[in-house]
Amino acid sequence: MTRINLLPWREELKKQRQMEFYVVLGVAAALAAAVWYGGHWHISGLVDYHEHRNQMLETEIAELDRQIEEIRNLETVRAQLVARMNVIEELQAGRPQIVHLFEEIATSIPEGVYLKSLQQNSAKLTLTGVAQSNARVSSYMESLDASPWLTDPDLEVIQVDNREGSRLSDFSLRVRQTDPPSDTDNGEGTQ
């Protein structure tokens, strides 16, 4: 029988397989490194892109915050102007009222009653004066109550003094000023 030595052949096959293994391992390592580098490069690009977008958004948000603050300031100025306009309109609307007020005070004073002072606080008037008798003060209060521009007369103080041989009554009364509806108002307002 012939003897064949297969050892060198097996050694060669083993070396060849080992070499193929190292080549495949090297190719796999190179491929893994390429995939890692490509992934790292892609993710780094995405991070840079989002950081740039975030910076741009922060800049836009700061600009919008500045514009919102400007709008708030303009709204405050507008509200102040509207308030001033309303005050001016109220003053314009109230201009004829003072004329009616003085006319009513002058025409409602009966003979024998003299006013010393008139004070106005909002729509309330305080009248102080001198009358020849308490009945004249009562008559004055009735004529004030009958006026369409003055209502609710309320006598605060009345004192009777003897001066120069005659009895005089010092009085103080309050009355409320009203704004009666005018004959021209028909619910549509003025033009």
C-alpha positions in Angstrom: 0.0 0.0 0.0 1.1 3.3 -0.8 1.3 5.9 1.7 0.3 9.5 0.9 1.3 12.2 3.2 -1.6 14.8 3.3 -0.1 16.9 6.0 1.5 19.6 3.8 -1.6 19.8 1.8 -3.7 20.3 4.9 -1.2 22.9 6.2 -1.5 24.8 2.9 -5.3 24.6 3.0 -5.3 25.9 6.6 -3.0 28.8 5.7 -5.2 29.6 2.8 -8.3 29.6 4.9 -6.6 31.7 7.6 -5.5 34.2 4.9 -9.1 34.4 3.5 -10.3 34.9 7.1 -7.9 37.8 7.7 -8.8 39.3 4.3 -12.5 39.1 5.1 -11.9 40.4 8.6 -9.9 43.4 7.1 -12.6 44.1 4.5 -15.3 43.9 7.2 -13.2 46.2 9.5 -12.7 48.7 6.6 -16.4 48.5 5.7 -17.4 49.0 9.4 -15.0 52.0 9.6 -16.4 53.5 6.4 -20.0 53.0 7.7 -19.0 54.6 11.1 -17.3 57.5 9.4 -20.2 58.0 7.0 -22.8 57.8 9.8 -20.7 60.2 12.0 -20.4 62.6 9.1 -24.1 62.5 8.4 -25.1 62.9 12.0 -22.6 65.7 12.4 -24.1 67.4 9.4 -27.6 67.0 10.8 -26.5 68.5 14.2 -24.9 71.5 12.4 -28.0 72.0 10.3 -30.3 72.0 13.4 -27.9 74.2 15.4 -28.0 76.7 12.5 -31.8 76.5 12.4 -32.1 76.9 16.1 -29.8 80.0 15.9 -32.0 81.4 13.1 -35.1 80.7 15.1 -33.7 82.4 18.2 -32.8 85.5 16.1 -36.4 85.5 14.7 -37.9 85.1 18.1 -35.9 88.0 19.5 -37.0 90.1 16.6 -40.7 89.1 17.2 -40.3 89.8 20.9 -39.0 93.3 20.1 -42.0 93.8 17.7 -44.5 92.6 20.3 -43.0 95.0 22.9 -43.4 97.8 20.3 -47.0 96.8 19.7 -47.7 96.8 23.4 -46.2 100.3 23.7 -48.3 101.4 20.7 -51.4 99.9 22.3 -50.7 101.8 25.6 -50.3 105.0 23.7 -53.5 104.3 21.8 -55.4 103.6 25.0 -54.1 106.9 26.4 -55.1 108.8 23.3 -58.6 107.2 23.4 -58.9 108.2 27.0 -57.9 111.8 26.2 -60.4 111.8 23.3 -63.1 110.6 25.6 -62.4 113.3 28.1 -62.4 115.9 25.4 -65.7 114.5 24.1 -67.2 114.6 27.6 -66.0 118.2 28.0 -67.4 119.2 24.7 -70.7 117.5 25.5 -70.8 119.2 28.9 -70.1 122.7 27.6 -73.8 123.6 27.3 -74.6 122.1 30.7 -72.7 124.8 32.6 -74.8 127.4 30.8 -78.0 125.6 31.7 -76.8 125.2 35.3 -76.2 128.9 35.8 -79.4 129.8 34.0 -81.4 127.4 36.2 -79.7 128.7 39.4 -80.4 132.3 38.4 -84.0 131.8 37.3 -84.9 129.6 40.3 -83.8 132.0 43.0 -86.9 133.6 44.6 -87.0 137.1 45.8 -85.4 137.5 49.2 -82.8 134.7 48.7 -79.1 135.6 48.0 -76.4 133.1 47.2 -72.9 133.5 48.7 -71.1 130.6 47.2 -71.6 127.7 44.8 -69.3 124.6 44.9 -69.4 121.8 42.4 -68.0 118.3 43.0 -68.7 116.1 40.0 -72.5 116.3 39.6 -73.2 117.5 43.2 -73.6 121.2 44.0 -73.3 122.8 47.3 -75.1 126.2 47.6 -74.7 128.5 50.5 -76.6 131.7 50.9 -78.8 134.0 53.0 -82.6 134.2 52.9 -85.1 136.6 54.5 -87.0 133.6 56.0 -87.1 129.8 56.2 -90.1 129.9 53.9 -88.0 131.5 51.1 -85.4 128.7 51.5 -88.2 126.2 51.2 -89.6 127.9 48.1 -86.1 127.9 46.6 -85.7 124.2 47.2 -89.1 123.6 45.5 -88.1 125.6 42.5 -84.8 123.7 42.3 -86.6 120.4 42.5 -88.9 121.5 39.7 -86.0 122.3 37.4 -85.1 119.6 34.7 -81.4 120.3 35.2 -81.3 120.1 39.1 -82.8 117.4 41.3 -82.8 116.1 44.9 -82.3 119.3 46.9 -81.2 118.5 50.4 -81.0 121.1 53.1 -77.9 120.6 55.2 -77.8 123.6 57.5 -80.1 126.5 58.3 -79.4 129.0 61.0 -81.5 132.1 61.9 -79.6 135.2 62.9 -80.8 138.7 63.9 -78.8 141.2 61.9 -79.4 144.9 61.9 -82.9 144.4 63.3 -84.0 141.8 60.8 -84.1 138.0 60.9 -82.0 136.3 58.3 -81.5 132.6 57.6 -78.1 131.4 56.6 -78.4 128.1 54.7 -76.4 125.5 53.0 -78.0 122.9 50.7 -76.9 120.3 48.3 -78.5 119.6 44.9 -77.6 117.1 42.1 -77.1 118.2 38.5 -78.8 116.1 35.9 -78.7 116.0 32.1 -82.3 115.8 30.9 -82.9 114.2 27.5 -83.1 116.8 24.8 -86.0 117.1 22.5 -83.8 116.5 19.5 -82.6 113.1 20.7 -84.5 110.3 19.0 -82.2 107.5 19.9 -80.1 107.8 16.7 -77.4 110.0 18.2 -76.0 113.2 16.8 -74.1 113.7 13.6 
